[in-house]
Amino acid sequence: QLVESGGGLVQPGGSLRLSCAASGFTFSSYRMNWYRQAPGKERELVAGISSGAGNRNYANFVKGRFTISRDNAKNTVYLQMNSLKPEDTAVYYCNAARGVFDFWGQGTQVTVSS
């Protein structure tokens, strides 16, 4: 199970920190990803982090603004989002991936608006 939290309404230029708490599987063995889906758009990958946190990747549209991290002792992955823009408005989803295994959270809404 994956449970996201930390979403909300923020003004442009503001920051939010999303969290995703995992349970029911060996968290430390899974690559963790954050995706987002805006109304009327396809779900897109925002950032990913390898099981040991040695490898991180970001979509071009968030590079330099968002940071993904994980705490394997707490079974939690984070997404620190800075310099938020209105176009970052979306539902953000946590994803755990390992081979054929693929888990998703229910999503948390992020709205960037003045």
C-alpha positions in Angstrom: 0.0 0.0 0.0 1.2 3.5 -0.8 -0.3 6.6 0.9 0.6 10.1 -0.4 0.3 13.2 1.7 1.4 16.8 1.7 -0.6 18.2 -1.3 -2.5 21.4 -1.1 -2.9 24.9 -2.4 0.2 27.0 -2.8 0.9 30.3 -4.5 3.3 30.5 -7.5 6.9 30.5 -6.3 6.0 28.6 -3.2 7.0 25.1 -2.0 5.4 21.9 -0.9 6.8 18.6 0.3 5.0 15.4 -0.7 5.4 12.2 1.2 4.5 8.7 0.3 4.4 6.0 3.1 4.7 2.4 1.9 3.6 -0.8 3.6 3.1 -4.4 2.7 6.2 -4.9 0.6 9.9 -4.7 0.8 10.2 -1.0 0.2 14.0 -0.9 0.1 14.0 -3.3 -2.9 11.8 -1.1 -5.1 12.5 1.8 -7.3 10.2 4.7 -6.3 8.7 7.2 -8.7 6.5 10.3 -8.6 4.1 10.8 -11.5 1.5 13.5 -12.0 -1.6 13.9 -14.1 -3.2 17.2 -14.9 -6.9 17.5 -16.0 -7.2 16.3 -19.6 -3.6 15.2 -19.9 -1.7 11.9 -19.8 0.0 10.8 -16.6 3.7 11.7 -16.8 6.8 10.8 -14.9 8.1 13.6 -12.6 11.0 11.9 -10.8 12.4 8.5 -9.9 14.9 7.2 -7.3 16.6 3.8 -7.3 16.2 1.4 -4.4 19.4 2.5 -2.7 19.0 6.1 -3.6 22.2 6.1 -5.7 20.4 7.0 -8.9 17.8 9.8 -9.4 16.2 11.1 -12.5 14.0 14.0 -13.2 11.7 15.2 -16.0 13.1 18.2 -17.8 10.2 20.4 -16.6 11.2 20.0 -12.9 15.0 19.8 -13.0 16.5 22.3 -10.6 13.1 22.8 -8.8 12.1 19.4 -7.5 14.1 16.9 -5.4 13.2 13.3 -4.8 14.6 11.4 -1.8 13.8 8.4 0.3 14.2 7.0 3.8 14.3 3.2 3.7 14.2 3.0 7.4 10.9 4.9 7.4 9.6 3.2 4.2 8.9 6.7 2.8 9.7 8.6 -0.3 9.6 12.3 -0.6 9.2 15.0 -3.3 10.4 18.4 -2.4 8.9 20.9 -4.8 10.2 24.5 -4.9 9.5 27.4 -7.2 6.1 26.0 -8.1 4.4 27.1 -11.2 0.7 27.1 -12.1 1.5 24.4 -14.7 2.6 22.1 -11.9 -1.0 21.8 -10.8 -1.9 18.1 -11.0 -2.7 15.0 -9.0 0.6 13.6 -7.9 1.0 9.8 -7.6 3.5 7.7 -5.9 4.6 4.5 -7.7 6.7 1.5 -6.6 8.2 -0.5 -9.3 10.3 -3.7 -9.4 10.2 -6.0 -12.4 6.6 -7.1 -13.0 5.5 -5.6 -9.7 3.9 -2.2 -9.8 2.0 -0.4 -7.0 0.3 3.0 -7.0 -1.0 5.3 -4.4 -4.4 7.1 -4.6 -2.8 10.5 -5.4 -2.6 13.9 -3.7 -3.8 17.1 -5.3 -1.4 20.0 -5.8 -2.8 23.3 -6.9 -0.6 26.2 -7.7 -2.6 29.4 -7.9 -2.7 33.0 -6.7 
